[in-house]
Amino acid sequence: MGYGIIGGLEAGLISAVAGFVLFLLFHWLGRRNGWSYGPQIGWSFLLASALTVSGDLWNLFYFNYGRMQSLQLLKVKLAEVHDPDSIGLRTLFEVLGVAVGIYVAWAICSGDWRRRFGPRK
């Protein structure tokens, strides 16, 4: 994966695909069990976030609030993270990617996608 904004866009794209696929899965389950769109969106957002955002979100939280006892421990923890300089940007793009992926899947599944994505009159 790339560094900086390129890495953030790549991570966001991966998260968008995960959100899209998980919404389709929960939409299929929801239609069989009579769920409204609320649980379908909620569960797909929660699961897609847990799968794609959780690692970077934990690292972001840990580096801000975790106690670093020594400089050596900090160096070891930073060495484990891919691109620690842009971890906040990557986390933001991952969360936005999940939301965009779910929105696109919802718009397609709701049957009103031509009005939402079609040309404006």
N, C-alpha and C positions, 0 to 999 in steps of 0.2 A: 504494500500500500504506500501511497505517496506521502509527502510531508506537506505541512501547511494547509493552505486552502484546497489544494488538489486532494490531499488525504481526507480532508473533511467532506468534500463532495463525494469521494468514493465511498466513505463510510455511510454517508447519508443515502446514497443510492442503494447500498446493500440493505440498509434499514427500511427503505421504501419498498423494496421487493419483499422483504420479510413481512411487513405490515400488509401489503397487498395480498400475499398468499394466505396469511393467517386470517384476514377478514373473509376471504372466499371460503376458507374452511369453516369458520364460525357462522357464516351466512348459511352454508349448507346445513350445518347442525341446527341452526336456529329455525330454519324453515321446516325442518322435520319435527321440531319440538315446540313450535309456536312462540318463539322468542320475538321480541320487538328489536329494533335496531340498536337500542341502548346497550343491552348485554353483549350483542355481537361486537359493537365498537369497543366497549370497555374491555372485554376479555382479549380481543385481538391486540389492543394497544398495550395492555399489561404484559401479555406473553411476548409480543414483538420487542417491547422495551427490555424485558428480562433477558431475552436472547441476544440483543444487539447493543444495547446501551449500558447494561449493568457494569461491565468491566471498566469502561472509561469513567462512568459516573462514580464508581467506588474509588478509583484512583484519584479523581478530582476531589472527592470528599476527604480521602485519607491525607493527601498532601496539604490540604487546608487546615484540617482539625486534628490529625494524628500527631502524637508526640514522637519527635525524632530525638533519640537519646544521643546519637553520635553522627558525625559527618560520614563515617563509613556506612552506616545503615541507610542514610539518605542516598548515597551514591549507589548502593545495591538496589534500592527501591526504584530509583530513577532509571537504572540500567534495564529494569524489567519492562518499562513502559515504552511503547513505540511513539516517538515524537512527543516528548513531554512539554515542549514549548507551545504546542497547539492543541493541548488536550481539551481545553474549554471549547474551542471552535469545533473540534470533532464531536464532542458531546452534544453541542447545540445542533449540528447538522444531523446527527443520528436521531435525536428526538423529533426534529422537524421532518426528517425522512419517514419516520414511522407514521406521523400524522398525515403527510401527503399521500403515502401509499394506501392508508386506510380510506382517505377521502376519495381517491380515484376509484378504488374498488367499490366503495359505497355508491358513488355516482353511477357506476356501470350497473351494479346490481339493483339499484332502485328503478331502473328502466327509464330514467329521465336524462340519460347521458347526452343525448343530442342537443337538448336545450341548454345543458350546463357547459358542454365543450364545443358546441357548434358555433358557426359564425353569428355575430351579433347583427341584428337588423335595425 
